[in-house]
Amino acid sequence: MGEDITDNLLIREASAQGNRVDDKDEDLPLKTRVWNESKKLWVVAGPAIFTRVSTFGTNIVSQAFIGHISSTELAAFSLVFTVLVRFANGLLLGMASALETVCGQSYGAKQYHMLGVHLQRSWIVLFVSTLFLIPICIFATPILEALGQKDYIAEEAGYISLWVIPVLFAFVLSFTCQMYLQSQSKNMIIAYVSAVTIGIHILLSWLLTVKFKFGVAGAMVSTVIAYWLPNVCQLLFVLCGGCPETWTGFSILAFKDLWNVVKLSLSSGVMLCLELWYNTILVLLTGNMEDAEVSIDALAICLNINGWEMMIALGFLATASVRVSNELGRGSAKAAKFSVVVIVLTSLSIGFVLFLIFLFLRERLAYIFTTNEEVAKKVAELSPLLAFSILLNSVQPVLSGVAIGAGWQSIVAYVNIACYYLIGIPVGAVLGFLLHLQVKGVWIGMLFGTFVQTIVLIILTCKTDWEKQVTVARNRVSKWNVREDIGEPSPDT
């Protein structure tokens, strides 16, 4: 009973301290407050964006070298990484985002010793989840043949998918270490490692595929190394003193309260999976249309550009998650709201500039990737949709990051199901097939689904009682906290 009272007093004191900080910040000029928040924003956003662009570039480099081997290998590689790896990436990244919530809020609440425990809990949950994905890699050939892929492509894809197994386990360490370091605004190390890795990957791919003629095996060896090298560096940084406050060594306490981690990880996984798989549905629907080859080529160019820009959006998603979770954990409701406004406006400003650029470039974009005039013409038709996609991408992922920071993953998962799969895809199918708008109709429908989801998230964010969210965050931190002195979970508040 006495411990319960003590915990409640600590929570009230932290909230009161957060309010005093808010009051102090409100006395500053708006320009100064925006500048201070922007500095905190870019400490996380800069490295996060660079890291995601570099990681995206790893697959592009591998694809480029395999494309010079043969068209069959290129088709198999694209199939494996578009379907299998994207499926696993979405699931594991989504599950790892639960770590953003608990680490960010614990760090804001100055429960520094808990970040290492949360990291180890997430390793356990994601490692076990990855074990269930291995059969998909092993039986990729019969699975792809059952989905209607040609035998010779499915056979080659089955070989490449075996190389993907170590990549999946690399995701476990990569995603969790990134979330752990981001929550402390220490992710600059990730950017440095990513810059070195992409250079090594290009050199190693050239040596193994062009110089020594090892073919697909050489390209995949380089790919596996490119995914694992950053992990080794991140682990050495964490384990060898880079985070002295938050990493206190391996602990058996990581096996306690795993069910809570599993529940939050699953809801996070569903939330992000539904977003990351959305464009895959667009490609699958396009493949069943008239003149599918030209449509898919044009769509691939647009989605490739959209994918690069999406890395910027995902960087701001991570930033929103970190800033919101830190401020809620600190007990600062007003600071959390202010950070949301600054991050959304910053991302929207960048998105609007890119919107204008891609709206006016039109078919000139296509000639970077192809000399086919028919494909270029189709890209010109799709350019306005690409521009609007980029504009929506500048807002929607940021709001998803707010949801992760506040721990709303289960709510947003339902929003995503309704907006994407009950509104966007059906509307796209009607416009594309019944009204014969083809790929433009499918994309318009799916954009409409994203637009509806963005509006719902804006309303949800604006209507949120942030003082209540502070209480929820503090309760979560207290519930999952493990006392350093006696190694036992704290009593629930």
Solvent accessible surface area in square Angstrom, and as a share of the most:
residue,aa,sasa,rsa
1,M,179,0.80
2,G,50,0.48
3,E,98,0.44
4,D,45,0.24
5,I,86,0.44
6,T,68,0.40
7,D,12,0.06
8,N,48,0.25
9,L,100,0.50
10,L,103,0.51
11,I,24,0.12
12,R,148,0.54
13,E,94,0.42
14,A,17,0.13
15,S,27,0.18
16,A,38,0.29
17,Q,78,0.35
18,G,0,0.00
19,N,60,0.31
20,R,135,0.49
21,V,43,0.25
22,D,4,0.02
23,D,74,0.38
24,K,149,0.63
25,D,48,0.25
26,E,85,0.38
27,D,122,0.63
28,L,70,0.35
29,P,87,0.55
30,L,118,0.59
31,K,175,0.74
32,T,50,0.29
33,R,54,0.20
34,V,57,0.33
35,W,158,0.55
36,N,51,0.26
37,E,10,0.05
38,S,23,0.15
39,K,101,0.43
40,K,98,0.42
41,L,0,0.00
42,W,105,0.37
43,V,74,0.42
44,V,0,0.00
45,A,0,0.00
46,G,29,0.28
47,P,5,0.03
48,A,2,0.01
49,I,25,0.13
50,F,89,0.37
51,T,5,0.03
52,R,33,0.12
53,V,45,0.26
54,S,13,0.08
55,T,58,0.34
56,F,47,0.20
57,G,7,0.06
58,T,8,0.05
59,N,39,0.20
60,I,54,0.27
61,V,22,0.13
62,S,1,0.00
63,Q,63,0.28
64,A,52,0.40
65,F,38,0.16
66,I,0,0.00
67,G,28,0.27
68,H,162,0.72
69,I,66,0.33
70,S,43,0.28
71,S,88,0.57
72,T,43,0.25
73,E,33,0.15
74,L,59,0.29
75,A,38,0.29
76,A,0,0.00
77,F,3,0.01
78,S,32,0.21
79,L,31,0.15
80,V,3,0.02
81,F,20,0.09
82,T,45,0.26
83,V,56,0.32
84,L,19,0.09
85,V,7,0.04
86,R,85,0.31
87,F,76,0.32
88,A,2,0.01
89,N,40,0.21
90,G,0,0.00
91,L,42,0.21
92,L,0,0.00
93,L,29,0.14
94,G,0,0.00
95,M,5,0.02
96,A,0,0.00
97,S,0,0.00
98,A,5,0.04
99,L,4,0.02
100,E,6,0.02
101,T,0,0.00
102,V,9,0.05
103,C,0,0.00
104,G,0,0.00
105,Q,0,0.00
106,S,2,0.01
107,Y,57,0.22
108,G,9,0.08
109,A,13,0.10
110,K,125,0.53
111,Q,46,0.21
112,Y,59,0.22
113,H,27,0.12
114,M,1,0.00
115,L,0,0.00
116,G,3,0.03
117,V,12,0.07
118,H,6,0.03
119,L,0,0.00
120,Q,11,0.05
121,R,1,0.00
122,S,5,0.03
123,W,34,0.12
124,I,40,0.20
125,V,12,0.07
126,L,0,0.00
127,F,99,0.41
128,V,69,0.39
129,S,21,0.14
130,T,0,0.00
131,L,81,0.40
132,F,155,0.65
133,L,11,0.05
134,I,34,0.17
135,P,63,0.40
136,I,57,0.29
137,C,0,0.00
138,I,91,0.46
139,F,115,0.48
140,A,3,0.02
141,T,25,0.15
142,P,70,0.44
143,I,71,0.36
144,L,15,0.07
145,E,70,0.31
146,A,90,0.69
147,L,124,0.62
148,G,63,0.60
149,Q,66,0.29
150,K,127,0.54
151,D,98,0.51
152,Y,124,0.47
153,I,27,0.14
154,A,0,0.00
155,E,113,0.50
156,E,37,0.17
157,A,0,0.00
158,G,11,0.10
159,Y,92,0.35
160,I,0,0.00
161,S,0,0.00
162,L,89,0.44
163,W,68,0.24
164,V,0,0.00
165,I,36,0.18
166,P,45,0.28
167,V,0,0.00
168,L,1,0.00
169,F,40,0.17
170,A,0,0.00
171,F,5,0.02
172,V,7,0.04
173,L,32,0.16
174,S,18,0.11
175,F,19,0.08
176,T,0,0.00
177,C,0,0.00
178,Q,18,0.08
179,M,5,0.02
180,Y,0,0.00
181,L,0,0.00
182,Q,2,0.01
183,S,2,0.01
184,Q,10,0.04
185,S,48,0.31
186,K,68,0.29
187,N,2,0.01
188,M,93,0.41
189,I,42,0.21
190,I,4,0.02
191,A,9,0.07
192,Y,136,0.52
193,V,15,0.08
194,S,8,0.05
195,A,44,0.34
196,V,90,0.52
197,T,6,0.04
198,I,40,0.20
199,G,38,0.36
200,I,69,0.35
201,H,2,0.01
202,I,83,0.42
203,L,107,0.53
204,L,39,0.20
205,S,0,0.00
206,W,110,0.39
207,L,53,0.26
208,L,29,0.14
209,T,12,0.07
210,V,66,0.38
211,K,118,0.50
212,F,112,0.47
213,K,153,0.65
214,F,120,0.50
215,G,19,0.19
216,V,13,0.08
217,A,33,0.26
218,G,2,0.02
219,A,1,0.01
220,M,0,0.00
221,V,52,0.30
222,S,1,0.00
223,T,0,0.00
224,V,24,0.14
225,I,71,0.36
226,A,5,0.04
227,Y,19,0.07
228,W,77,0.27
229,L,53,0.26
230,P,20,0.13
231,N,0,0.00
232,V,73,0.42
233,C,44,0.26
234,Q,1,0.01
235,L,38,0.19
236,L,100,0.50
237,F,60,0.25
238,V,1,0.00
239,L,70,0.35
240,C,101,0.60
241,G,50,0.48
242,G,20,0.19
243,C,1,0.01
244,P,96,0.60
245,E,103,0.46
246,T,1,0.00
247,W,26,0.09
248,T,101,0.59
249,G,25,0.24
250,F,143,0.60
251,S,36,0.23
252,I,133,0.67
253,L,28,0.14
254,A,2,0.01
255,F,120,0.50
256,K,79,0.33
257,D,52,0.27
258,L,42,0.21
259,W,164,0.58
260,N,28,0.15
261,V,11,0.06
262,V,36,0.21
263,K,100,0.42
264,L,26,0.13
265,S,1,0.01
266,L,88,0.44
267,S,23,0.15
268,S,0,0.00
269,G,1,0.01
270,V,67,0.39
271,M,0,0.00
272,L,9,0.04
273,C,4,0.02
274,L,24,0.12
275,E,22,0.10
276,L,40,0.20
277,W,66,0.23
278,Y,14,0.05
279,N,55,0.28
280,T,18,0.10
281,I,46,0.23
282,L,1,0.01
283,V,43,0.25
284,L,106,0.53
285,L,35,0.18
286,T,0,0.00
287,G,35,0.33
288,N,117,0.60
289,M,17,0.07
290,E,130,0.58
291,D,84,0.44
292,A,25,0.19
293,E,133,0.60
294,V,18,0.10
295,S,3,0.02
296,I,59,0.30
297,D,61,0.32
298,A,0,0.00
299,L,1,0.01
300,A,53,0.41
301,I,14,0.07
302,C,0,0.00
303,L,29,0.14
304,N,38,0.20
305,I,16,0.08
306,N,11,0.06
307,G,13,0.12
308,W,86,0.30
309,E,12,0.05
310,M,37,0.17
311,M,25,0.11
312,I,43,0.22
313,A,1,0.01
314,L,23,0.11
315,G,0,0.00
316,F,0,0.00
317,L,11,0.06
318,A,0,0.00
319,T,0,0.00
320,A,0,0.00
321,S,0,0.00
322,V,3,0.01
323,R,17,0.06
324,V,0,0.00
325,S,0,0.00
326,N,18,0.09
327,E,6,0.03
328,L,1,0.00
329,G,0,0.00
330,R,62,0.22
331,G,2,0.02
332,S,0,0.00
333,A,2,0.01
334,K,80,0.34
335,A,16,0.12
336,A,0,0.00
337,K,93,0.39
338,F,34,0.14
339,S,0,0.00
340,V,10,0.06
341,V,79,0.46
342,V,9,0.05
343,I,0,0.00
344,V,26,0.15
345,L,104,0.52
346,T,31,0.18
347,S,3,0.02
348,L,63,0.31
349,S,69,0.44
350,I,55,0.28
351,G,1,0.01
352,F,101,0.42
353,V,86,0.49
354,L,35,0.18
355,F,20,0.08
356,L,68,0.34
357,I,79,0.40
358,F,28,0.12
359,L,44,0.22
360,F,137,0.57
361,L,62,0.31
362,R,91,0.33
363,E,68,0.30
364,R,151,0.55
365,L,6,0.03
366,A,0,0.00
367,Y,109,0.42
368,I,129,0.66
369,F,90,0.38
370,T,32,0.19
371,T,127,0.74
372,N,70,0.36
373,E,131,0.59
374,E,99,0.44
375,V,4,0.03
376,A,1,0.01
377,K,136,0.58
378,K,44,0.19
379,V,0,0.00
380,A,13,0.10
381,E,63,0.28
382,L,0,0.00
383,S,0,0.00
384,P,37,0.23
385,L,21,0.10
386,L,0,0.00
387,A,0,0.00
388,F,96,0.40
389,S,7,0.05
390,I,0,0.00
391,L,42,0.21
392,L,30,0.15
393,N,14,0.07
394,S,3,0.02
395,V,19,0.11
396,Q,6,0.03
397,P,0,0.00
398,V,0,0.00
399,L,7,0.04
400,S,0,0.00
401,G,0,0.00
402,V,0,0.00
403,A,0,0.00
404,I,0,0.00
405,G,0,0.00
406,A,2,0.02
407,G,17,0.16
408,W,20,0.07
409,Q,1,0.00
410,S,57,0.37
411,I,86,0.43
412,V,0,0.00
413,A,8,0.06
414,Y,160,0.61
415,V,22,0.13
416,N,0,0.00
417,I,67,0.34
418,A,39,0.30
419,C,5,0.03
420,Y,6,0.02
421,Y,56,0.21
422,L,123,0.61
423,I,53,0.27
424,G,0,0.00
425,I,30,0.15
426,P,57,0.36
427,V,50,0.29
428,G,0,0.00
429,A,32,0.25
430,V,67,0.39
431,L,35,0.17
432,G,0,0.00
433,F,75,0.31
434,L,128,0.64
435,L,105,0.52
436,H,134,0.60
437,L,80,0.40
438,Q,43,0.19
439,V,0,0.00
440,K,75,0.32
441,G,0,0.00
442,V,0,0.00
443,W,11,0.04
444,I,67,0.34
445,G,0,0.00
446,M,6,0.03
447,L,23,0.12
448,F,95,0.40
449,G,0,0.00
450,T,16,0.10
451,F,101,0.42
452,V,33,0.19
453,Q,0,0.00
454,T,6,0.04
455,I,69,0.35
456,V,52,0.30
457,L,3,0.01
458,I,66,0.34
459,I,94,0.48
460,L,51,0.25
461,T,14,0.08
462,C,102,0.61
463,K,165,0.70
464,T,23,0.13
465,D,82,0.42
466,W,14,0.05
467,E,91,0.41
468,K,124,0.52
469,Q,27,0.12
470,V,4,0.03
471,T,70,0.41
472,V,55,0.31
473,A,1,0.01
474,R,17,0.06
475,N,61,0.31
476,R,45,0.16
477,V,10,0.06
478,S,14,0.09
479,K,91,0.39
480,W,18,0.06
481,N,16,0.08
482,V,3,0.02
483,R,57,0.21
484,E,126,0.57
485,D,121,0.63
486,I,103,0.52
487,G,21,0.20
488,E,85,0.38
489,P,50,0.32
490,S,7,0.05
491,P,40,0.25
492,D,87,0.45
493,T,63,0.37
